[in-house]
Amino acid sequence: MSIPEGAIVAMLTPFDDRGKVNEVEVRKLVNFLISRGVDGIFPVASCGEYAHTDMGERKFLIDVVMDEVNGRTDVIPGTGATCYHQSIELAQYAREKGCSAVVLHGPYFFQNTQDAVEGHLKKVAESVEIPIFLYNIPFFANEVTPAMVENLCNMKNVVGIKDSSGNMVNVMNLIEMTKKVDPDFKVLVGAEEIMLPALLMGGRGCMTATAGIFPEFMTGIWRSFCNGNYNLARNLQFAILPLIREMKSVNFPQGFKEAMSLRGIEMGKPMMNYPKETLARIADLKERLKIEMNSLLYEYFPGMPLTYKAGEEINGKYSYPTAQANAGEKNSMTVPSAACVTVLQNAP
């Protein structure tokens, strides 16, 4: 079984102005990423704002990405949820669709105890037959600690972890603690700023948003490292740090989405209702990003255009999933869920 490694894209999700997943732009994005040589695509990602979508839309996104990829690279969708039932459902769906692996973070919203978090991860892993990358993203979900990973990495389908803590102490402990249990266990970073340091200490790549926005740089770091060209890898790593700081200077992930739009992918209106002052800062940021991104490409990848243009017309193929109840503007009418109907029918 070949487990993905290298520069894997935590994929931003293009939405249309109604807040629906934009199938045509997703397909365009997939082709852009493959044309730049990425090692895998991680849809239904945190930076892809999966929390704004319902289960049908997450499956729809998997369908579109898998169809457009058509075997050209690995697809590793996210399965994050507040309870294990939904994570299992998404992981099973990913397996049915032929995905290479899935990404599983700790449950979010509720602050769970460590034993509950580990129990959640173990339950999902025991219930599905697909390789799993655990995912530590303590900013948004319950922490997945190195001790938990050490306990879980002896399970046959727990094959790696994406650590988005941004903490090299964490990464070092993950690498040291897991290699004693499974020498092939893959530690990937979710913080673009520390990709090369992690590689030098035994990490096996990244799953990052910047790998989708600037795949030239993230694949460049990975391939330069693998080829022993450490000076180039170091130069590329340092070169993108100011850009990453700029993208993080506004409400996450809007700065990343503005940068993605500069590559020629229509990202749609923000999913959050920003005040005018914030929108003005975002517009100013986009202008700065354009200058900086053009400059970086000119210096390190001369001749590489900032804006990607598809070689042929791209069309949608699938019907959009019916929105679940209470899905806001995505739903043209509010329909009570089955559970609500049952309660109403049984009401005194």
Disulfide bonds with the S-S distance in Angstrom:
none
